[in-house]
Amino acid sequence: MIPDSPDAERHALRVTFDLDAEAYDRTRPVCPPELFDDLVGLAGLAPGARVLEIGCGTGQATIPLAERGLDVTAVEVGPALAAVARRRLAGFPQARVVTAAFEEWEAGEAPFDAVAACNSLHWIDPAVRYRRAAALLRPGGCLAACGCMWALPPDADRFWTDVEEDYLAAGLGGEPPPPPEAIGPWRLPLDAAPYFEEVAARRYPFQVVYSAEDYLANLATQSGPRAFGEERRAEFLERVRVRLRPWPRLTATFVGLLTISRRA
Protein backbone atom coordinates (compact mmCIF):
# COMPACT_ATOMS: atom_id res chain seq x y z
CA MET A 1 0.00 0.00 0.00
CA ILE A 2 3.13 2.12 0.03
CA PRO A 3 5.45 2.14 -3.02
CA ASP A 4 8.44 -0.15 -2.81
CA SER A 5 11.81 1.22 -1.72
CA PRO A 6 15.17 0.00 -3.07
CA ASP A 7 16.30 -3.21 -1.39
CA ALA A 8 19.07 -1.69 0.77
CA GLU A 9 16.86 1.15 1.97
CA ARG A 10 13.95 -1.19 2.69
CA HIS A 11 16.08 -3.58 4.75
CA ALA A 12 17.66 -0.70 6.69
CA LEU A 13 14.40 1.10 7.47
CA ARG A 14 12.17 -1.83 8.34
CA VAL A 15 14.21 -2.60 11.47
CA THR A 16 14.10 1.00 12.77
CA PHE A 17 10.61 0.50 14.23
CA ASP A 18 12.29 -1.73 16.83
CA LEU A 19 14.27 1.19 18.26
CA ASP A 20 11.36 2.48 20.37
CA ALA A 21 8.87 -0.34 20.65
CA GLU A 22 6.91 1.22 23.53
CA ALA A 23 6.27 4.48 21.65
CA TYR A 24 5.38 2.48 18.56
CA ASP A 25 2.88 0.47 20.55
CA ARG A 26 1.34 3.51 22.25
CA THR A 27 0.90 5.69 19.16
CA ARG A 28 0.34 3.54 16.09
CA PRO A 29 -3.21 3.82 14.71
CA VAL A 30 -5.32 0.67 14.80
CA CYS A 31 -7.75 0.05 11.94
CA PRO A 32 -11.48 0.10 12.83
CA PRO A 33 -13.23 -3.04 14.13
CA GLU A 34 -15.34 -3.14 10.95
CA LEU A 35 -12.22 -3.83 8.92
CA PHE A 36 -11.38 -6.90 10.99
CA ASP A 37 -14.99 -8.08 10.93
CA ASP A 38 -14.93 -7.88 7.13
CA LEU A 39 -11.52 -9.57 6.98
CA VAL A 40 -12.88 -12.57 8.86
CA GLY A 41 -16.12 -12.69 6.86
CA LEU A 42 -14.70 -12.12 3.39
CA ALA A 43 -11.89 -14.63 3.94
CA GLY A 44 -14.39 -17.19 5.28
CA LEU A 45 -12.56 -17.67 8.57
CA ALA A 46 -14.30 -19.51 11.38
CA PRO A 47 -13.09 -19.52 15.01
CA GLY A 48 -9.97 -21.65 15.22
CA ALA A 49 -8.88 -20.92 11.63
CA ARG A 50 -5.09 -20.77 11.30
CA VAL A 51 -3.76 -17.34 10.34
CA LEU A 52 -0.18 -16.32 9.66
CA GLU A 53 0.46 -12.63 10.25
CA ILE A 54 3.43 -10.97 8.53
CA GLY A 55 5.15 -8.21 10.51
CA CYS A 56 2.88 -7.89 13.52
CA GLY A 57 4.67 -4.95 15.15
CA THR A 58 3.36 -4.86 18.72
CA GLY A 59 0.05 -6.52 17.86
CA GLN A 60 -2.06 -3.76 16.29
CA ALA A 61 -3.80 -6.34 14.09
CA THR A 62 -2.87 -9.48 16.03
CA ILE A 63 -5.10 -8.63 18.98
CA PRO A 64 -8.22 -7.93 16.86
CA LEU A 65 -7.64 -11.21 15.03
CA ALA A 66 -7.16 -13.15 18.27
CA GLU A 67 -10.24 -11.50 19.77
CA ARG A 68 -12.24 -13.01 16.89
CA GLY A 69 -11.18 -16.51 17.90
CA LEU A 70 -8.51 -17.09 15.26
CA ASP A 71 -5.39 -19.17 15.82
CA VAL A 72 -2.64 -16.65 14.97
CA THR A 73 1.05 -17.17 14.33
CA ALA A 74 2.66 -13.73 14.04
CA VAL A 75 6.13 -13.28 12.55
CA GLU A 76 8.00 -10.11 13.54
CA VAL A 77 11.59 -9.23 12.63
CA GLY A 78 12.10 -6.79 15.53
CA PRO A 79 12.88 -8.47 18.87
CA ALA A 80 11.70 -5.50 20.97
CA LEU A 81 8.45 -5.21 19.00
CA ALA A 82 7.91 -8.97 19.29
CA ALA A 83 8.46 -8.83 23.06
CA VAL A 84 5.78 -6.16 23.47
CA ALA A 85 3.42 -8.15 21.25
CA ARG A 86 3.92 -11.27 23.38
CA ARG A 87 3.17 -9.28 26.52
CA ARG A 88 -0.02 -7.84 25.02
CA LEU A 89 -1.14 -11.27 23.77
CA ALA A 90 -0.61 -13.03 27.09
CA GLY A 91 -4.35 -13.53 27.48
CA PHE A 92 -4.71 -15.26 24.10
CA PRO A 93 -3.21 -18.78 24.28
CA GLN A 94 -4.14 -19.36 20.61
CA ALA A 95 -1.78 -16.56 19.50
CA ARG A 96 2.00 -16.80 19.35
CA VAL A 97 4.76 -14.46 18.16
CA VAL A 98 7.89 -15.63 16.36
CA THR A 99 10.94 -13.36 16.07
CA ALA A 100 12.14 -13.78 12.49
CA ALA A 101 12.16 -12.22 9.05
CA PHE A 102 9.25 -13.53 7.01
CA GLU A 103 11.54 -14.25 4.06
CA GLU A 104 13.70 -16.59 6.21
CA TRP A 105 11.19 -18.00 8.68
CA GLU A 106 10.87 -21.79 8.59
CA ALA A 107 7.20 -22.70 8.73
CA GLY A 108 5.85 -26.12 9.59
CA GLU A 109 4.21 -28.38 7.06
CA ALA A 110 0.58 -27.60 7.93
CA PRO A 111 -0.80 -24.90 5.61
CA PHE A 112 -2.58 -21.79 6.87
CA ASP A 113 -6.15 -20.74 6.14
CA ALA A 114 -5.10 -17.11 5.67
CA VAL A 115 -2.04 -14.89 5.56
CA ALA A 116 -2.56 -11.37 6.94
CA ALA A 117 -0.30 -8.37 6.47
CA CYS A 118 -1.22 -5.07 8.12
CA ASN A 119 0.97 -2.10 7.15
CA SER A 120 3.76 -4.58 6.45
CA LEU A 121 3.51 -6.10 2.97
CA HIS A 122 5.61 -3.36 1.35
CA TRP A 123 8.53 -4.19 3.69
CA ILE A 124 8.81 -7.75 2.34
CA ASP A 125 11.16 -8.48 -0.56
CA PRO A 126 9.10 -8.09 -3.76
CA ALA A 127 10.58 -11.23 -5.30
CA VAL A 128 9.07 -13.46 -2.61
CA ARG A 129 6.22 -11.61 -0.88
CA TYR A 130 3.36 -13.09 -2.93
CA ARG A 131 5.01 -16.36 -3.92
CA ARG A 132 5.87 -17.28 -0.33
CA ALA A 133 2.48 -16.19 1.02
CA ALA A 134 0.74 -18.40 -1.53
CA ALA A 135 3.01 -21.35 -0.72
CA LEU A 136 2.03 -21.17 2.96
CA LEU A 137 -1.72 -21.27 2.25
CA ARG A 138 -4.04 -24.20 1.82
CA PRO A 139 -5.93 -24.42 -1.52
CA GLY A 140 -8.53 -21.66 -1.46
CA GLY A 141 -6.77 -19.83 1.37
CA CYS A 142 -6.73 -16.03 1.42
CA LEU A 143 -4.23 -13.21 1.61
CA ALA A 144 -5.60 -10.27 3.62
CA ALA A 145 -3.61 -7.08 2.98
CA CYS A 146 -4.65 -4.19 5.19
CA GLY A 147 -3.26 -0.91 6.37
CA CYS A 148 -4.03 2.75 6.83
CA MET A 149 -3.13 5.87 4.91
CA TRP A 150 -2.88 9.39 6.34
CA ALA A 151 -5.54 11.74 4.93
CA LEU A 152 -6.24 15.46 5.16
CA PRO A 153 -9.90 16.53 5.12
CA PRO A 154 -10.80 20.16 4.27
CA ASP A 155 -11.76 20.90 7.90
CA ALA A 156 -8.54 19.45 9.38
CA ASP A 157 -6.63 21.33 12.09
CA ARG A 158 -4.41 23.99 10.52
CA PHE A 159 -1.40 22.26 12.04
CA TRP A 160 -1.51 19.57 9.33
CA THR A 161 -0.90 22.07 6.53
CA ASP A 162 1.50 24.29 8.49
CA VAL A 163 3.74 21.34 9.41
CA GLU A 164 4.57 20.86 5.72
CA GLU A 165 6.99 23.79 6.17
CA ASP A 166 8.96 21.66 8.62
CA TYR A 167 9.12 18.75 6.17
CA LEU A 168 10.41 21.12 3.48
CA ALA A 169 12.97 22.60 5.86
CA ALA A 170 14.23 19.07 6.62
CA GLY A 171 14.63 18.38 2.91
CA LEU A 172 11.61 16.11 2.61
CA GLY A 173 9.39 17.75 0.03
CA GLY A 174 6.17 16.46 -1.42
CA GLU A 175 2.47 17.05 -1.22
CA PRO A 176 0.39 16.90 1.98
CA PRO A 177 -1.84 13.84 2.37
CA PRO A 178 -4.85 13.70 0.04
CA PRO A 179 -8.44 14.16 1.26
CA PRO A 180 -10.08 10.93 2.45
CA GLU A 181 -12.36 10.67 -0.59
CA ALA A 182 -9.33 10.72 -2.90
CA ILE A 183 -7.92 7.53 -1.33
CA GLY A 184 -9.49 4.60 -3.14
CA PRO A 185 -9.30 0.90 -2.32
CA TRP A 186 -5.92 -0.78 -2.71
CA ARG A 187 -5.92 -3.12 -5.70
CA LEU A 188 -3.89 -6.30 -6.04
CA PRO A 189 -0.82 -5.48 -8.18
CA LEU A 190 0.12 -7.30 -11.36
CA ASP A 191 3.06 -9.12 -9.78
CA ALA A 192 0.59 -10.91 -7.48
CA ALA A 193 -1.58 -12.20 -10.34
CA PRO A 194 0.26 -15.54 -10.78
CA TYR A 195 -0.50 -16.38 -7.15
CA PHE A 196 -3.72 -14.60 -6.11
CA GLU A 197 -7.08 -13.48 -7.41
CA GLU A 198 -8.65 -10.42 -5.81
CA VAL A 199 -11.95 -11.06 -4.03
CA ALA A 200 -12.79 -7.68 -2.45
CA ALA A 201 -11.21 -4.28 -1.78
CA ARG A 202 -12.72 -1.92 0.78
CA ARG A 203 -11.91 1.34 2.58
CA TYR A 204 -12.67 2.57 6.12
CA PRO A 205 -12.16 6.27 7.01
CA PHE A 206 -11.49 6.86 10.70
CA GLN A 207 -9.90 9.38 13.06
CA VAL A 208 -7.53 9.26 16.02
CA VAL A 209 -7.14 12.01 18.63
CA TYR A 210 -3.51 12.45 19.68
CA SER A 211 -2.00 14.47 22.47
CA ALA A 212 0.85 16.61 21.17
CA GLU A 213 3.30 14.36 23.04
CA ASP A 214 1.93 11.18 21.49
CA TYR A 215 1.83 12.62 17.98
CA LEU A 216 5.47 13.64 18.28
CA ALA A 217 6.30 10.15 19.56
CA ASN A 218 4.44 8.64 16.62
CA LEU A 219 6.35 10.86 14.21
CA ALA A 220 9.65 9.85 15.81
CA THR A 221 8.92 6.16 15.09
CA GLN A 222 8.06 6.69 11.41
CA SER A 223 10.49 5.47 8.78
CA GLY A 224 10.59 8.84 6.98
CA PRO A 225 12.23 10.77 9.85
CA ARG A 226 14.46 7.76 10.63
CA ALA A 227 15.80 8.00 7.07
CA PHE A 228 17.03 11.56 7.73
CA GLY A 229 19.91 10.44 9.92
CA GLU A 230 20.05 11.31 13.61
CA GLU A 231 21.15 14.96 13.32
CA ARG A 232 18.56 15.96 10.71
CA ARG A 233 15.92 13.86 12.44
CA ALA A 234 16.50 15.60 15.78
CA GLU A 235 16.33 19.02 14.11
CA PHE A 236 13.11 18.09 12.31
CA LEU A 237 11.44 16.75 15.46
CA GLU A 238 12.40 19.89 17.39
CA ARG A 239 10.81 22.08 14.70
CA VAL A 240 7.61 20.04 14.95
CA ARG A 241 7.72 20.20 18.75
CA VAL A 242 7.76 24.00 18.60
CA ARG A 243 4.93 24.04 16.08
CA LEU A 244 2.85 21.83 18.36
CA ARG A 245 2.83 24.34 21.24
CA PRO A 246 -0.61 25.81 20.35
CA TRP A 247 -1.99 22.30 19.72
CA PRO A 248 -2.26 20.23 22.92
CA ARG A 249 -4.53 17.79 21.05
CA LEU A 250 -4.77 16.91 17.37
CA THR A 251 -7.30 14.95 15.34
CA ALA A 252 -5.57 12.78 12.73
CA THR A 253 -7.54 11.35 9.82
CA PHE A 254 -6.81 7.98 8.23
CA VAL A 255 -8.32 5.69 5.64
CA GLY A 256 -8.12 2.01 6.51
CA LEU A 257 -7.72 -0.29 3.52
CA LEU A 258 -8.51 -3.99 3.18
CA THR A 259 -7.95 -6.21 0.16
CA ILE A 260 -8.83 -9.91 0.24
CA SER A 261 -7.35 -12.20 -2.39
CA ARG A 262 -7.74 -15.92 -2.83
CA ARG A 263 -4.88 -18.26 -3.72
CA ALA A 264 -4.93 -18.90 -7.46
Buried (B, 14 or more C-beta within 10 A) or exposed (E): BEEBBEEEEBBBBBBBBBBBBEBBBBBBBBBBEEBBEBBBEBBBBEEEBBBBBBBBBBBBBBBBBBEBBBBBBBBBBBEBBBBBBBEBBEEBEBBBBBBBBBBEBEBEEEBBBBBBBBBBBBBBBBEEBBEBBBEBBEEEBBBBBBBBBBBBBEEBBEBBEEBBEBBEEBEBEEEBBBBBEEBEEBEBEEEBEEBBEBBBBBBBBBEBEBBBEBBBBBBBBBBBBBBBEEEBBEEBBEBBBEBBEEBEEBBBBBBBBBBBBBBE
